[in-house]
Amino acid sequence: MSITSPHFKFNLSISQNPHQPFLLTSHIKSSSSSTIFKSSRTRRFQTPHPSYSINPKLRPVVTRVSNSSGSGGPFDDATSQKVSDFEASRSGDSYVGLFIRMLGLDNDPLDREQAVDALWKYSLGGKKCIDEIMKFRGSVFLTINLLKSESSVACEAAAGLLRQISSVNIYRDLVAESGAIEEITSLLTRPSLTFEVKEQSLCVLSNLSVEERFRLQIANSDLLLLLIKLLDDDEMKVKEAAGSVLANLALSDSNHKTMVEAGVIPPLAKFLRTDTEASKVIRKEAQSALLELAKDDYYKILLIEEGLVVVPLVGAAAYKSFKPSLHSWPSLPDGSELNVKQTSKGPSRFGASELLVGLHVEDDKNTKLEEAKKNAIVGRTQQQFLARIGAIELEDGSNNNQTGNRKFTILPWVDGVARLVLILELEDESAIAKAAEAIADASVSEHMRTSFKEAGAVKNLVRLLDYDSEPVRLGVVRALERLSVSNDVCQKIQAEGVLKPLIRSLKNSDASESSTHMILNILGRILDPSKEMKSKFFDAPVNGSKKGWNEAGTSNSNLTFSSQTIQEGDVSDSTFLTRLIEILKASPPVLQTKAASILEFLTAFESCREKIISLDMESALDSVFRHKFFNGKEDTESETDFQEIELQTLEIEEAGLAVSATSRLLTRLLDSEHFRKTINASRLTNALRNVLTSRIPLQNKDWVAACLVKLNSLSGPTELGSENPINTEVILYETIPRLIEQIKDSYSLEERETAVLELNRIISEGVVDSTRAVAAQGGIFPLVKLIEEGNDRVVEAGLAILYNLSMDVENHPAIVAAGAVPTLRRIVLSERPQWVRALHLLRTLPT
């Protein structure tokens, strides 16, 4: 059959059967092939940029046509004009086979370019047109092959056609399996590429990445780095398309690690910050991707480090209960008064005083606000304004039908902090609980903790501690626990009167272990005896500075961590003290550590100390000191796997912290004569001796040793016999290991020299097994090294220690292996003052 048209003259017979296979090479004869589609060569079709439609179950699929289940999308005037060539005299379907044959590999490149361009325009007609193209086998393969073309027009048209085909679900597998991903990867690596080609290619990837298996393929290839790089492209359309692909990739949890390690968070986060210009499309794509990544707590921290905060969406209806104070003189968000001159005696008619407070501050030269306070004012003003007009969550897209199922949004930290504090003031229990949890999650740095303090979070959280709802109380306690890590914020929490509600919560014996742990953490930071000690000693200038603790130290507040700031009546409740002792008796070591520290602080109050002594304190102390690791039954020879060894090591460290804090408490209680008369000193001494010889870390043995020495001095010499083994055990298990550690690890040569001299004094006094303890702690190697570097006093002391160690033949191999022989020979040959002792030592060693 001969086919003719007003534009072409072909002498070609083609089958009417559209399913008939055809060769990749076609023999199309034209009287003037150079004039084929002449108009198309001189005037390229310009198509509008596609819109981004969103599948309610998946990420947005970049497409200009329908999905697999629908009919073709509506034509606009421009699109209708572009396909008019197919509909002018007869159905365009009759030409599809011809144009596909023109894609053959042996055709003129320009003809192939015009053919794919025509097919692209035809595919804009919708799914019916795409189905007509897909009736011809090889159409996808020939189109993908054109991605290798050096012509930007051909590449754009080929990518555009693939984009339309891949937008239909049933053809997506064929496009990917034909090598589209690999060819697009190669295409995007070209140094010079028009933004149209980039956009169309990325839209193909966006369509393919709807499928799980293709997401994994894209994420684990070189494409991921290319996508991240394209987020910095000059064209916004390219950024949007790249963001769409990344948002799809983030839907697979298995891709998260790969994406984060490739560095996807910083470039996406910048689109959500207020200092970056970006379209709504790229903001939504970046937000969708980051929300998926933020499901992991660690990745959420990385997000916060980029200046963003994950905020729960509680629904616009929840904000109806918000009632701002429209007729009050403005104050700072944290509740403190704002030092601004009041120009109007009456209240603002429209409540504008709160909104314009920033202008008042800027105009007042005598008022200097810190940056954190200014940001808090700006954030509160913006969020309260949105709440007043009922648009608080509209800008987050939470009312959009396609995103209505979202539970979180991402905001810049200034707005996010203010939003969370605003939610705390609502009446919705669920919203308050979510906000409190979000504050806890975001309080990962000093900057964020300070920001929440300045925004007024502390005041609201303390107020909510007595809330009826259990989830609210748990969320509030968790938030306060995370905020109290900061010294300044902890002082603010104390100033807001947190002690009473916390003590009421702790007295509830039905509280969960996690809640008890968090409450003890907060109380432990407020009632911290070490901070009280700092407040006594560091009010004076520090390190020669003219500033004291509150000025030069970590705290900028006028509050101090002293027992003077605590009302004795707030902490002397008998039920509260009984609860602390119960925790000390029968709780995990972590809780015992906190309880012991708080009890130590409370012993500074006479009434508290007497109540503690009368509450069977000895039984609580004994339960801590007789932990399973201190009773001599720990199995060090049993065969255990690596995981069990790690777990046991962690338990030993936690037990060491508990016994150290309890030893400090006991040392403080021993100052009371009443307490000394009520305890069994011998029993406590035996328990502490077992602790001293156990495997707990060395740094936890210092207070154990101090407590033992104090108990020994109070017991008298007759009770323990004339040999007094207490001092010997303290020397062997605490003093010598500490000195060896100082010789090994100290960076100060002076400290190492002091340790060697002290060690020599101990050994020269003939302490039993002292040399064996030095060898067991690995002290031979650092001693030899220090002899090489030290002065005459150090060399003399070190040689004396080595000589005593050499009296035990078992130590000879270690002394020789440490390199002592060459060092001793140099001392002898140089006739240093210690050469005689060095010579004696050489004669002792097997050289």
C-alpha positions in Angstrom: 0.0 0.0 0.0 1.3 3.4 -0.9 1.0 6.1 1.8 1.0 9.7 0.8 0.5 12.9 2.6 0.7 16.6 1.7 4.2 16.7 3.3 5.8 13.3 2.3 6.3 11.1 -0.7 7.2 7.6 0.2 7.4 4.5 -1.9 7.1 2.1 1.0 4.7 -0.7 1.7 4.1 -1.3 5.3 1.8 -3.7 6.9 -1.5 -2.6 8.3 -0.9 -4.9 11.3 0.6 -2.6 14.0 1.8 -5.7 15.9 4.0 -6.9 13.0 7.7 -6.7 14.0 10.0 -4.5 12.1 13.7 -4.2 11.6 15.8 -1.7 13.5 16.9 -0.5 10.1 14.3 0.8 7.7 14.5 1.7 4.1 12.6 4.9 3.6 13.1 6.5 0.3 12.2 10.1 -0.3 12.6 12.2 -3.4 14.3 14.7 -1.2 15.2 13.4 2.2 16.7 16.7 3.2 13.3 18.4 2.9 11.5 15.9 5.1 10.0 17.9 8.0 11.7 21.0 6.8 9.5 23.1 8.9 10.2 21.0 11.9 14.0 21.5 11.5 13.7 25.2 11.3 11.2 25.6 14.1 11.4 23.3 17.1 8.2 22.7 19.0 8.3 24.4 22.4 6.2 22.6 25.0 5.3 24.0 28.4 6.9 22.6 31.5 4.8 19.8 32.9 2.9 20.0 36.1 3.7 17.8 39.0 0.8 15.6 40.1 0.9 13.6 43.3 -0.1 10.0 43.7 -1.8 9.7 47.1 0.1 6.5 47.9 3.5 7.4 46.5 5.8 10.3 45.8 4.9 12.7 43.1 5.2 11.2 39.6 6.4 13.8 37.2 4.1 13.4 34.2 2.2 15.2 31.6 -0.1 12.3 30.9 -2.5 10.0 32.8 -1.7 7.0 34.9 -2.4 3.5 33.8 -5.9 3.4 35.0 -7.2 6.7 33.6 -7.8 8.2 30.2 -5.6 10.7 28.6 -5.2 14.0 30.4 -6.9 17.1 29.0 -5.2 19.0 26.1 -4.5 22.6 26.5 -4.5 24.9 23.4 -0.7 24.7 23.0 -0.6 20.9 23.1 -3.5 20.6 20.7 -1.7 22.8 18.3 1.5 20.7 18.6 -0.2 17.5 17.6 -2.4 19.1 14.9 -0.1 17.7 12.2 -1.3 14.2 13.2 -5.0 15.2 13.1 -5.1 17.5 10.1 -6.2 15.2 7.4 -6.5 11.8 9.2 -5.9 10.1 12.5 -2.3 10.6 13.8 -2.4 6.9 14.7 -1.7 6.0 11.1 1.7 7.8 11.2 3.0 6.2 14.4 4.5 3.2 12.8 6.2 5.3 10.2 7.8 7.6 12.7 9.0 4.6 14.8 10.5 3.1 11.7 12.3 6.4 11.1 14.0 5.9 14.5 16.0 3.0 12.9 19.7 3.1 13.5 20.7 3.4 9.8 18.5 6.5 9.2 19.9 10.0 8.9 20.5 11.4 12.5 18.5 14.4 11.6 15.5 12.3 10.4 15.7 10.3 13.6 15.7 13.5 15.6 12.6 14.8 13.9 10.9 11.4 14.3 11.4 11.2 18.0 10.4 14.9 18.4 7.2 14.2 16.6 6.5 11.1 18.7 7.1 13.1 21.8 4.6 15.7 20.8 2.1 12.9 19.8 2.5 11.2 23.2 1.3 14.4 24.9 -2.2 13.4 23.8 -2.6 11.1 26.8 -2.5 7.4 27.6 -4.3 6.4 24.3 -1.6 7.9 22.3 1.1 6.2 24.4 -0.7 2.9 24.0 -0.6 3.4 20.2 3.2 4.0 20.4 3.8 1.0 22.6 2.0 -1.3 20.1 5.2 -1.3 18.1 8.0 -3.5 19.5 11.3 -1.8 19.9 10.0 1.7 20.2 11.4 2.0 23.7 14.8 0.6 22.8 15.2 2.9 19.8 14.2 5.9 21.9 16.7 5.0 24.6 19.4 4.7 21.9 18.8 8.3 21.0 19.9 9.4 24.4 23.4 8.8 23.1 22.9 11.4 20.4 25.1 14.5 20.4 22.1 16.6 19.6 20.4 18.3 22.5 17.2 18.4 20.6 17.2 14.6 20.1 18.2 13.9 23.7 15.5 16.2 25.0 12.8 14.6 22.8 13.9 11.1 23.6 13.9 11.8 27.3 10.6 13.5 27.0 9.1 10.5 25.2 10.5 8.2 27.8 9.0 10.4 30.5 5.6 10.1 29.0 5.9 6.3 28.6 7.2 5.7 32.1 4.3 7.7 33.5 2.1 4.8 32.7 2.4 2.0 35.3 2.3 -0.9 32.9 5.2 0.4 30.8 7.5 1.4 33.6 9.2 -2.0 33.8 9.9 -2.1 30.1 11.6 1.3 30.2 13.9 0.4 33.1 14.7 -3.0 31.7 15.6 -1.6 28.4 18.5 0.3 30.0 17.0 3.8 30.5 18.6 4.2 33.9 22.1 3.4 32.7 21.8 5.7 29.6 20.4 8.6 31.6 23.3 8.1 34.1 25.7 8.5 31.2 23.8 11.4 29.7 23.8 13.4 33.0 27.6 13.0 33.3 28.2 15.1 30.1 29.9 18.4 31.0 27.6 20.6 28.9 23.9 19.8 28.9 20.9 22.0 28.4 18.6 22.3 31.3 15.7 21.0 29.2 17.6 17.7 28.7 18.4 17.5 32.4 14.8 18.2 33.4 13.3 15.5 31.1 15.9 12.9 32.0 15.3 13.5 35.7 11.6 13.3 35.2 12.1 9.8 33.7 14.0 8.8 36.9 11.3 10.3 39.0 8.7 8.1 37.3 10.8 5.0 37.5 11.7 5.6 41.2 8.0 5.0 42.1 8.9 1.3 42.0 10.8 -0.1 45.0 13.3 -2.1 43.0 14.2 0.8 40.8 14.7 3.1 43.8 17.3 0.7 45.1 19.0 0.6 41.8 19.2 4.3 41.5 20.3 4.9 45.1 23.2 2.4 44.8 24.6 3.8 41.6 26.5 6.9 40.6 23.2 8.6 40.0 22.8 9.5 43.7 25.8 11.8 43.7 24.7 13.4 40.4 21.2 14.0 41.8 22.7 15.8 44.9 24.9 17.9 42.6 22.0 18.9 40.5 20.3 20.4 43.5 22.7 23.3 43.0 21.8 23.7 39.3 21.0 27.2 38.1 17.6 26.2 36.8 14.8 25.8 39.3 13.1 23.2 37.2 16.1 21.0 37.3 16.3 21.3 41.1 12.6 20.4 41.4 13.1 17.3 39.2 16.2 16.2 41.2 14.3 16.8 44.4 11.4 14.7 43.2 13.7 11.7 42.5 15.4 12.1 45.9 12.0 12.3 47.7 11.1 9.0 46.0 14.4 7.3 47.0 13.8 8.3 50.6 10.6 6.3 50.7 12.8 3.1 51.0 14.3 2.8 54.4 17.1 0.7 53.0 18.3 3.8 51.1 18.5 6.1 54.0 22.0 5.1 55.1 23.3 5.4 51.6 21.7 8.8 51.0 22.9 10.3 54.3 26.4 9.1 53.8 26.3 10.7 50.3 25.6 14.0 51.9 21.9 14.5 50.9 20.8 16.3 54.1 22.6 19.7 53.8 21.6 20.5 50.2 18.0 19.6 50.9 17.9 21.4 54.2 18.9 24.7 52.6 15.7 24.8 50.6 13.7 24.9 53.9 15.7 27.7 55.5 14.4 31.2 55.3 17.7 32.6 53.9 17.3 30.6 50.7 15.1 31.4 47.7 13.3 28.3 46.5 10.0 27.4 44.7 7.1 25.8 46.5 7.7 22.6 44.6 11.3 22.1 45.6 10.4 23.0 49.2 7.8 20.3 49.3 10.1 17.7 47.7 12.9 18.6 50.2 10.5 18.4 53.1 9.1 15.0 52.0 12.6 13.5 51.7 13.8 14.9 55.0 10.7 13.8 56.8 11.4 10.3 55.7 15.1 10.5 56.8 14.0 12.1 60.1 12.3 8.8 61.2 15.8 7.8 62.3 16.8 9.6 65.6 20.4 10.0 64.5 19.5 11.5 61.1 17.0 13.8 62.9 20.0 15.2 64.9 21.8 15.9 61.6 18.7 17.7 60.4 18.6 19.8 63.6 22.3 20.7 63.0 21.3 22.2 59.7 19.0 24.6 61.5 15.7 22.8 61.1 13.2 21.4 63.6 10.7 18.5 63.1 7.3 19.8 64.4 4.2 17.7 64.8 1.1 18.6 62.9 -1.8 18.8 65.4 -4.5 20.2 63.2 -5.7 23.7 62.7 -8.7 23.1 65.0 -6.4 22.6 68.0 -5.2 26.2 67.7 -8.7 27.6 68.3 -8.1 27.3 72.0 -5.2 29.6 71.8 -6.0 32.9 73.5 -3.2 35.5 73.3 -2.9 38.3 75.8 -3.9 41.2 73.6 -4.1 43.9 76.3 -0.9 43.4 78.2 2.4 45.2 78.0 4.7 43.0 76.0 7.2 40.8 77.8 10.0 38.5 76.6 8.8 34.9 75.7 10.5 33.4 78.7 8.3 35.6 81.0 10.8 38.2 82.0 10.0 41.8 81.7 11.1 43.8 78.6 12.9 47.0 79.4 11.2 49.2 76.8 9.8 52.6 77.5 6.0 52.5 77.4 4.9 55.2 75.0 1.2 54.6 75.4 -0.6 54.4 78.8 -3.6 52.4 77.5 -3.7 49.0 75.9 -3.4 48.6 72.1 -6.8 48.6 70.5 -5.8 45.8 68.1 -3.2 44.0 70.3 -0.5 45.4 68.2 1.8 46.0 71.2 2.9 42.4 71.0 3.4 42.5 67.3 5.4 45.7 67.3 7.5 45.0 70.3 10.6 44.3 68.1 10.3 47.7 66.6 10.2 49.3 70.0 13.4 47.4 71.0 15.3 48.4 67.9 14.4 52.0 68.4 15.5 52.0 72.1 19.2 52.5 72.1 19.4 51.7 75.8 17.9 48.3 75.3 20.3 45.6 74.2 18.9 42.2 73.6 20.9 39.0 73.0 20.4 37.4 69.6 18.6 34.4 71.2 16.0 36.8 72.8 15.5 38.6 69.5 14.9 35.4 67.6 12.5 34.2 70.3 10.5 37.5 69.9 10.4 37.1 66.1 9.4 33.5 66.2 6.6 34.1 68.8 5.3 37.1 66.9 5.0 35.1 63.7 3.5 32.0 65.1 0.9 33.9 67.2 -0.1 36.0 64.2 -0.7 32.8 62.2 -2.7 31.4 65.1 -4.9 34.5 65.3 -5.8 34.5 61.6 -6.4 30.7 61.6 -3.5 29.9 59.2 -1.1 28.3 61.6 -0.8 25.0 59.6 -2.0 26.1 56.1 1.5 27.0 55.0 2.7 23.5 55.9 0.2 21.9 53.5 -1.5 20.0 56.2 -4.9 20.8 54.9 -4.1 19.5 51.4 -6.0 16.3 50.6 -2.9 14.8 49.2 -0.8 15.4 52.3 -3.5 15.2 55.0 -2.1 12.0 56.4 1.2 13.6 57.3 2.0 13.8 61.0 5.0 16.1 61.0 6.4 19.1 59.2 9.8 20.7 59.1 10.4 24.4 60.0 13.4 26.6 60.4 14.5 26.5 64.0 13.3 30.0 64.8 9.7 29.2 63.7 9.9 25.6 64.9 10.9 26.5 68.5 8.2 29.1 68.7 5.6 26.7 67.2 6.3 24.0 69.8 6.1 26.4 72.7 2.8 27.7 71.3 1.4 24.2 71.2 2.3 23.8 74.9 -0.2 26.6 75.6 -3.1 24.8 73.9 -5.8 22.6 75.5 -5.4 19.5 73.3 -3.8 16.8 75.4 -2.5 14.9 72.4 -1.0 18.1 70.8 0.7 19.0 74.1 2.2 15.5 74.5 3.5 15.6 70.9 5.1 19.0 71.3 6.8 18.0 74.6 8.3 14.9 72.8 9.4 17.1 69.9 11.1 19.5 72.3 13.0 16.6 73.9 14.1 15.3 70.5 15.3 18.8 69.4 17.2 19.5 72.5 20.4 18.0 71.3 22.7 21.0 71.5 23.4 24.0 73.7 22.1 26.3 71.0 18.7 24.5 70.8 18.3 24.2 74.6 19.0 27.9 75.1 16.6 28.7 72.3 13.8 26.8 74.0 14.6 28.5 77.3 14.4 32.0 75.7 11.2 31.0 73.9 9.4 30.3 77.2 9.4 26.5 77.0 10.6 26.0 80.5 7.8 27.9 82.2 5.2 26.0 80.3 6.8 22.6 80.8 7.0 23.1 84.6 3.4 24.1 84.6 2.4 20.9 82.8 4.2 18.6 85.3 1.0 18.2 87.3 -1.2 17.6 84.2 -3.8 14.9 84.5 -2.8 13.0 81.4 0.0 10.5 81.8 1.3 10.8 78.2 1.6 14.6 78.8 3.5 14.2 82.0 5.9 11.6 80.5 6.6 13.9 77.5 7.1 16.9 79.8 9.5 15.1 82.1 11.5 13.9 79.1 11.7 17.4 77.7 12.9 18.9 81.0 15.4 16.1 81.4 16.9 16.9 78.0 16.9 20.6 78.6 18.4 20.3 82.0 21.7 19.1 80.5 22.6 22.8 80.1 23.7 24.5 83.2 21.9 27.8 82.4 18.7 26.0 81.4 18.9 23.9 84.6 19.1 27.0 86.7 16.0 28.4 84.9 14.2 25.1 85.5 15.0 25.3 89.2 13.9 29.0 89.4 10.5 28.1 87.9 9.8 25.9 91.0 10.3 22.5 89.5 11.3 20.8 92.7 7.9 20.4 94.3 6.2 18.8 91.3 9.2 16.6 90.6 9.3 15.3 94.2 5.5 14.7 94.0 6.0 12.6 90.9 8.9 10.7 92.4 7.0 9.8 95.5 4.6 7.8 93.3 5.9 4.3 93.6 3.9 3.2 90.5 5.9 5.4 88.2 7.8 3.5 85.4 11.5 3.0 85.6 12.1 5.3 82.6 10.1 8.1 84.2 11.9 7.6 87.6 15.2 7.7 85.8 14.5 11.0 84.0 13.2 12.6 87.2 16.3 11.5 89.1 18.4 13.0 86.3 16.8 16.3 86.7 16.9 16.3 90.5 20.5 15.1 90.3 21.5 18.1 88.2 19.8 20.5 90.5 20.8 18.9 93.8 24.4 18.2 92.7 27.0 18.4 95.5 29.9 19.0 93.1 28.2 22.1 91.7 27.6 23.4 95.2 31.4 22.9 95.8 32.1 24.9 92.6 29.9 27.7 93.7 31.9 28.0 96.9 35.4 27.9 95.4 34.9 29.6 92.0 33.3 32.8 92.9 36.9 34.1 93.1 38.8 34.9 89.9 39.5 31.9 87.8 43.0 31.3 86.3 44.1 34.8 86.9 41.1 36.3 85.3 39.2 39.2 86.9 35.9 37.3 86.3 34.4 34.8 88.7 32.5 31.6 88.1 29.2 33.2 87.1 31.1 35.5 84.6 34.0 33.4 83.3 32.6 30.0 83.8 29.9 28.1 81.9 27.1 29.9 83.6 25.9 33.4 82.6 23.0 33.5 85.1 22.9 35.2 88.4 21.6 32.0 90.0 24.0 29.7 91.8 23.9 25.9 92.5 24.2 26.2 96.2 22.2 24.8 99.0 21.3 28.4 99.8 19.0 28.4 96.7 17.1 25.3 97.9 14.3 25.6 100.5 14.9 23.0 103.1 11.2 22.4 103.4 11.0 21.5 99.8 13.3 18.5 100.1 12.9 17.3 103.7 9.7 15.4 103.0 10.0 12.0 104.7 8.2 10.2 102.0 10.6 11.6 99.4 13.6 10.6 101.4 12.2 7.1 102.0 11.6 6.8 98.2 15.3 7.7 97.5 16.5 5.0 100.0 14.2 2.5 98.4 15.8 3.2 95.1 19.2 2.8 96.6 18.2 -0.6 98.0 16.6 -2.3 95.0 17.2 -0.5 91.7 19.6 -0.8 88.8 23.0 0.8 89.4 22.2 3.7 87.1 19.3 4.8 89.4 21.4 4.0 92.5 24.0 6.4 91.4 21.5 9.3 91.0 19.8 8.5 94.3 23.1 8.4 96.2 24.2 11.7 94.7 20.9 13.4 95.7 21.1 12.0 99.2 24.6 13.3 99.6 23.4 16.8 98.7 20.6 16.6 101.1 22.9 15.7 104.0 23.9 19.3 104.0 20.6 20.1 105.7 20.5 19.0 109.3 16.9 18.0 109.3 17.3 15.9 106.1 20.5 14.2 107.5 18.7 13.1 110.7 15.8 11.7 108.8 18.1 9.9 106.4 20.0 8.3 109.3 16.8 7.2 110.9 15.5 5.4 107.7 17.6 2.3 107.8 20.4 3.8 105.7 22.9 1.0 106.5 20.7 -1.6 104.8 20.7 0.6 101.6 24.4 1.0 101.7 25.0 -2.6 102.2 22.8 -3.5 99.2 25.0 -1.3 96.9 28.3 -2.6 98.3 27.3 -6.2 97.9 26.5 -6.2 94.3 27.2 -9.5 92.4 30.4 -8.1 91.0 31.8 -7.4 94.5 30.9 -10.7 96.3 33.8 -12.7 95.0 31.6 -14.9 92.8 32.2 -13.3 89.4 33.3 -15.9 86.9 36.3 -14.6 85.0 37.2 -18.0 83.5 33.9 -19.0 82.0 33.6 -19.1 78.2 31.4 -16.3 77.1 30.9 -14.7 73.7 32.0 -11.2 72.8 28.5 -9.7 73.2 28.2 -11.1 76.7 31.6 -9.7 77.6 30.7 -6.3 76.4 27.4 -6.4 78.4 29.2 -7.5 81.5 31.8 -4.7 81.1 29.0 -2.1 80.9 27.4 -3.6 84.0 30.7 -3.4 85.9 31.1 0.3 84.8 27.6 1.2 86.0 28.1 -0.7 89.3 31.4 1.2 89.7 29.6 4.5 89.4 27.0 3.5 91.8 29.5 2.3 94.5 31.6 5.4 94.0 28.6 7.7 94.6 27.5 5.7 97.6 31.0 5.8 99.1 30.9 9.6 98.9 27.5 9.5 100.7 28.9 7.2 103.3 31.9 9.4 103.8 29.7 12.4 104.4 27.4 10.4 106.8 30.4 9.3 108.9 30.8 12.9 110.0 27.7 12.3 112.1 28.3 10.7 115.5 24.8 9.5 115.7 25.3 7.6 112.4 28.6 6.1 113.5 26.9 4.7 116.6 24.1 3.1 114.6 26.1 1.2 111.9 28.1 -2.0 111.9 31.4 -0.6 110.8 33.1 -4.0 110.5 30.4 -5.2 108.0 30.7 -2.1 105.9 34.5 -2.3 105.9 34.5 -5.9 104.7 32.1 -4.9 101.9 34.2 -2.0 100.8 37.4 -4.2 100.8 35.7 -6.5 98.4 34.8 -3.5 96.2 38.4 -2.3 96.3 39.7 -5.6 95.0 37.1 -6.0 92.3 37.3 -5.2 88.6 35.5 -1.8 88.7 37.3 1.0 86.9 40.1 2.6 88.7 38.5 6.1 88.7 35.7 4.7 90.7 37.9 3.4 93.5 39.1 6.7 94.8 36.1 7.4 97.0 36.0 3.7 98.0 39.6 4.0 99.3 38.9 7.3 101.0 35.8 5.8 102.7 37.8 2.8 103.9 40.6 5.0 105.4 38.0 7.0 107.2 36.2 3.9 108.5 39.6 2.5 109.6 40.5 5.6 111.5 37.1 5.7 113.3 37.2 2.0 114.2 40.5 2.1 116.1 43.6 -0.1 115.7 42.4 -2.9 118.0 39.4 -3.8 115.9 41.4 -4.7 112.8 44.6 -6.0 114.5 48.1 -4.6 114.5 48.9 -5.4 110.9 46.2 -3.0 109.6 45.6 -4.5 106.2 43.3 -1.7 105.1 46.1 0.7 104.3 48.0 -2.1 102.4 44.9 -2.9 100.3 44.3 0.8 99.5 47.9 1.1 98.3 47.9 -2.1 96.2 44.5 -1.7 94.6 44.1 2.1 94.4 47.3 4.1 94.9 49.8 2.0 92.9 47.4 1.5 89.9 46.7 5.3 89.9 50.4 6.1 89.9 51.1 3.7 87.1 48.2 5.2 85.1 49.7 8.7 85.7 53.1 7.6 84.5 51.5 6.0 81.4 49.0 8.6 80.3 49.9 12.0 81.7 51.1 14.6 79.2 52.9 16.5 81.9 56.4 15.5 82.5 56.2 17.0 85.9 53.2 14.9 86.9 55.0 11.7 85.7 58.1 12.5 87.7 56.0 13.1 90.8 54.3 9.7 90.3 57.6 7.9 90.0 59.0 9.5 93.2 55.8 8.6 95.1 55.9 5.0 93.7 59.6 4.6 94.8 58.7 5.8 98.3 55.9 3.2 98.6 58.2 0.4 97.4 61.1 1.5 99.6 58.8 1.3 102.6 58.5 -2.4 102.0 54.8 -2.6 101.4 53.9 -6.2 100.9 53.4 -7.2 97.2 54.0 -3.7 96.0 56.5 -4.7 93.3 54.1 -7.4 92.2 51.3 -4.9 91.9 53.6 -2.6 89.8 54.4 -5.4 87.4 50.7 -6.6 87.2 49.6 -3.1 86.2 52.1 -2.9 83.3 54.4 -0.4 85.0 57.7 -1.8 83.7 57.5 -0.3 80.1 56.6 3.3 81.1 59.3 3.2 83.9 62.0 2.4 81.4 60.8 5.0 79.0 60.7 7.6 81.8 64.3 6.7 82.8 65.4 7.7 79.3 63.7 11.1 79.4 63.8 12.1 83.1 66.2 14.1 85.2 68.6 12.7 87.8 66.0 12.4 90.5 63.7 10.5 88.2 66.5 8.3 87.0 67.5 7.5 90.5 63.9 6.6 91.6 63.2 4.7 88.4 66.4 2.6 88.8 65.5 1.8 92.4 62.1 0.6 91.4 63.5 -1.6 88.6 66.1 -3.0 90.9 63.4 -4.1 93.3 61.4 -5.5 90.5 64.4 -7.5 89.2 64.6 -9.4 92.5 61.7 -11.4 91.1 63.0 -13.5 88.2 59.6 -13.6 86.6 60.0 -9.8 85.8 63.3 -10.2 83.9 61.7 -10.9 80.5 59.5 -7.8 80.7 62.4 -5.6 81.9 64.6 -6.8 78.9 61.7 -6.5 76.5 61.1 -2.9 77.6 64.6 -2.0 76.4 66.2 -1.5 79.8 69.6 -3.1 78.8 70.6 -0.4 76.2 69.4 2.3 78.5 71.4 1.0 81.5 74.5 0.6 79.4 74.3 4.2 78.2 74.0 5.4 81.9 77.1 3.3 82.8 79.2 4.4 79.9 78.4 8.0 80.4 79.3 7.7 84.1 76.1 9.5 85.2 75.7 9.8 89.0 73.4 6.7 88.9 75.9 4.5 86.9 76.6 2.2 90.0 73.0 1.4 90.5 72.6 0.8 86.8 75.6 -1.5 86.8 74.1 -3.6 89.6 70.9 -3.9 87.8 72.7 -5.0 84.6 74.4 -7.7 86.5 71.1 -8.9 87.8 69.5 -9.2 84.4 70.2 -12.1 82.0 72.4 -10.1 79.5 
